[in-house]
């Protein structure tokens, strides 16, 4: 049973699940914005335009089609919900990444493999005794 939970913990910590969850949540919230835009703004505008073409007044069309007024407030509310949700997910991901970085040990610095020629300032191999660029004889390094 411990092995099962250890594998599950490793699966969760890989980050793929977290990326997928963020995608699903953001997609759902964005879907709400699109739905609000279509249902509350675009559809009533189209129906009013059709009513104008048919020669009916706005009041007649709204009563005949049973269409309410254009609801900009509902659309703005959906946009604000999306922004708040995206901000909360950003904070969660930021905290998760910070925890992941704390668990990782800092990488040891590797020994340099190149050095700079003191004459022409070109980068050369660390073991070179003569610069391949300016052909100057390099001073021996004191170690």
NORDACOR-V689295 format. One record per residue. N is the residue number from 1. RES is the residue in one small letter. PSI is psi in whole degrees, -180 to 180 (* if undefined). OMEGA is omega in whole degrees, -180 to 180 (NA if undefined). D_FIRST is the distance of its C-alpha to the first C-alpha in Angstrom with 2 decimals. Layout:
n=N res=RES psi=PSI omega=OMEGA d_first=D_FIRST
n=N res=RES psi=PSI omega=OMEGA d_first=D_FIRST
This chain:
n=1 res=x psi=-38 omega=179 d_first=0.00
n=2 res=x psi=-38 omega=180 d_first=3.81
n=3 res=x psi=-39 omega=179 d_first=5.38
n=4 res=x psi=-48 omega=-180 d_first=5.13
n=5 res=x psi=-33 omega=177 d_first=6.53
n=6 res=x psi=-42 omega=177 d_first=8.68
n=7 res=x psi=-40 omega=179 d_first=10.01
n=8 res=x psi=-43 omega=179 d_first=10.74
n=9 res=x psi=-41 omega=178 d_first=12.47
n=10 res=x psi=-40 omega=178 d_first=14.39
n=11 res=x psi=-44 omega=-180 d_first=15.42
n=12 res=x psi=-41 omega=-176 d_first=16.75
n=13 res=x psi=-12 omega=180 d_first=18.51
n=14 res=x psi=-27 omega=179 d_first=20.31
n=15 res=x psi=-23 omega=-180 d_first=22.87
n=16 res=x psi=-41 omega=-180 d_first=23.21
n=17 res=x psi=-40 omega=179 d_first=21.43
n=18 res=x psi=-43 omega=178 d_first=23.61
n=19 res=x psi=-42 omega=179 d_first=26.70
n=20 res=x psi=-43 omega=180 d_first=26.01
n=21 res=x psi=-42 omega=178 d_first=25.56
n=22 res=x psi=-43 omega=179 d_first=28.78
n=23 res=x psi=-42 omega=-180 d_first=30.56
n=24 res=x psi=-44 omega=-178 d_first=29.70
n=25 res=x psi=-47 omega=179 d_first=30.73
n=26 res=x psi=-40 omega=178 d_first=33.90
n=27 res=x psi=-42 omega=178 d_first=34.73
n=28 res=x psi=-43 omega=-180 d_first=34.53
n=29 res=x psi=-39 omega=179 d_first=36.67
n=30 res=x psi=-34 omega=175 d_first=39.14
n=31 res=x psi=-37 omega=177 d_first=39.31
n=32 res=x psi=-37 omega=178 d_first=40.44
n=33 res=x psi=-46 omega=-179 d_first=43.19
n=34 res=x psi=-42 omega=179 d_first=44.42
n=35 res=x psi=-44 omega=179 d_first=44.42
n=36 res=x psi=-40 omega=179 d_first=46.35
n=37 res=x psi=-46 omega=-179 d_first=48.80
n=38 res=x psi=-49 omega=-174 d_first=49.48
n=39 res=x psi=-39 omega=-171 d_first=49.55
n=40 res=x psi=-21 omega=-175 d_first=51.35
n=41 res=x psi=-57 omega=-173 d_first=53.68
n=42 res=x psi=-48 omega=-179 d_first=54.25
n=43 res=x psi=-48 omega=177 d_first=54.56
n=44 res=x psi=-37 omega=178 d_first=57.09
n=45 res=x psi=-44 omega=179 d_first=59.06
n=46 res=x psi=-44 omega=-179 d_first=59.27
n=47 res=x psi=-36 omega=177 d_first=60.37
n=48 res=x psi=-37 omega=178 d_first=62.99
n=49 res=x psi=-43 omega=177 d_first=64.28
n=50 res=x psi=-41 omega=177 d_first=64.63
n=51 res=x psi=-39 omega=179 d_first=66.44
n=52 res=x psi=-38 omega=179 d_first=68.77
n=53 res=x psi=-38 omega=-180 d_first=69.56
n=54 res=x psi=-6 omega=177 d_first=70.36
n=55 res=x psi=19 omega=178 d_first=72.61
n=56 res=x psi=151 omega=178 d_first=70.71
n=57 res=x psi=165 omega=-180 d_first=70.27
n=58 res=x psi=-41 omega=180 d_first=66.92
n=59 res=x psi=-41 omega=179 d_first=67.21
n=60 res=x psi=-43 omega=-179 d_first=68.06
n=61 res=x psi=-42 omega=180 d_first=65.19
n=62 res=x psi=-34 omega=178 d_first=62.60
n=63 res=x psi=-36 omega=-180 d_first=63.84
n=64 res=x psi=-46 omega=-177 d_first=64.20
n=65 res=x psi=-5 omega=-177 d_first=60.82
n=66 res=x psi=47 omega=-180 d_first=59.13
n=67 res=x psi=132 omega=178 d_first=57.93
n=68 res=x psi=-179 omega=178 d_first=57.33
n=69 res=x psi=164 omega=177 d_first=58.37
n=70 res=x psi=128 omega=-173 d_first=56.63
n=71 res=x psi=83 omega=177 d_first=53.73
n=72 res=x psi=-32 omega=-180 d_first=53.39
n=73 res=x psi=-41 omega=179 d_first=51.54
n=74 res=x psi=-39 omega=179 d_first=48.64
n=75 res=x psi=-46 omega=179 d_first=48.39
n=76 res=x psi=-38 omega=177 d_first=48.58
n=77 res=x psi=-42 omega=178 d_first=45.89
n=78 res=x psi=-40 omega=178 d_first=43.56
n=79 res=x psi=-44 omega=179 d_first=44.33
n=80 res=x psi=-40 omega=177 d_first=43.67
n=81 res=x psi=-43 omega=179 d_first=40.33
n=82 res=x psi=-46 omega=-179 d_first=39.39
n=83 res=x psi=-43 omega=180 d_first=40.55
n=84 res=x psi=-44 omega=-180 d_first=38.70
n=85 res=x psi=-43 omega=179 d_first=35.43
n=86 res=x psi=-39 omega=179 d_first=35.86
n=87 res=x psi=-42 omega=179 d_first=36.61
n=88 res=x psi=-42 omega=178 d_first=33.54
n=89 res=x psi=-39 omega=177 d_first=31.32
n=90 res=x psi=-45 omega=180 d_first=33.25
n=91 res=x psi=-40 omega=179 d_first=32.52
n=92 res=x psi=-46 omega=-180 d_first=28.77
n=93 res=x psi=-40 omega=179 d_first=28.74
n=94 res=x psi=-44 omega=177 d_first=31.00
n=95 res=x psi=-42 omega=179 d_first=28.74
n=96 res=x psi=-44 omega=179 d_first=25.66
n=97 res=x psi=-37 omega=179 d_first=27.75
n=98 res=x psi=-41 omega=177 d_first=29.03
n=99 res=x psi=-40 omega=179 d_first=25.60
n=100 res=x psi=-39 omega=-180 d_first=24.68
n=101 res=x psi=-30 omega=178 d_first=28.00
n=102 res=x psi=-33 omega=-179 d_first=27.45
n=103 res=x psi=-31 omega=-178 d_first=24.30
n=104 res=x psi=138 omega=177 d_first=26.31
n=105 res=x psi=144 omega=179 d_first=28.63
n=106 res=x psi=139 omega=-180 d_first=32.24
n=107 res=x psi=141 omega=179 d_first=33.36
n=108 res=x psi=142 omega=180 d_first=35.86
n=109 res=x psi=133 omega=178 d_first=39.33
n=110 res=x psi=153 omega=178 d_first=40.57
n=111 res=x psi=142 omega=-179 d_first=44.03
n=112 res=x psi=145 omega=179 d_first=46.68
n=113 res=x psi=-7 omega=180 d_first=47.97
n=114 res=x psi=164 omega=174 d_first=51.12
n=115 res=x psi=172 omega=-178 d_first=53.96
n=116 res=x psi=132 omega=178 d_first=56.94
n=117 res=x psi=129 omega=-179 d_first=60.42
n=118 res=x psi=-14 omega=-177 d_first=62.66
n=119 res=x psi=-53 omega=-176 d_first=65.60
n=120 res=x psi=-3 omega=177 d_first=64.43
n=121 res=x psi=23 omega=176 d_first=61.06
n=122 res=x psi=153 omega=177 d_first=59.27
n=123 res=x psi=130 omega=-178 d_first=55.75
n=124 res=x psi=168 omega=179 d_first=55.87
n=125 res=x psi=146 omega=-176 d_first=53.71
n=126 res=x psi=-28 omega=-177 d_first=52.99
n=127 res=x psi=3 omega=-177 d_first=54.71
n=128 res=x psi=142 omega=177 d_first=57.83
n=129 res=x psi=-14 omega=178 d_first=61.19
n=130 res=x psi=139 omega=-179 d_first=63.22
n=131 res=x psi=127 omega=179 d_first=62.41
n=132 res=x psi=-12 omega=-178 d_first=62.29
n=133 res=x psi=-50 omega=-177 d_first=63.56
n=134 res=x psi=-2 omega=179 d_first=66.55
n=135 res=x psi=19 omega=178 d_first=66.96
n=136 res=x psi=146 omega=175 d_first=67.32
n=137 res=x psi=129 omega=-175 d_first=66.53
n=138 res=x psi=142 omega=176 d_first=63.64
n=139 res=x psi=147 omega=180 d_first=63.90
n=140 res=x psi=137 omega=180 d_first=61.65
n=141 res=x psi=139 omega=177 d_first=58.61
n=142 res=x psi=120 omega=-178 d_first=58.56
n=143 res=x psi=* omega=NA d_first=55.20
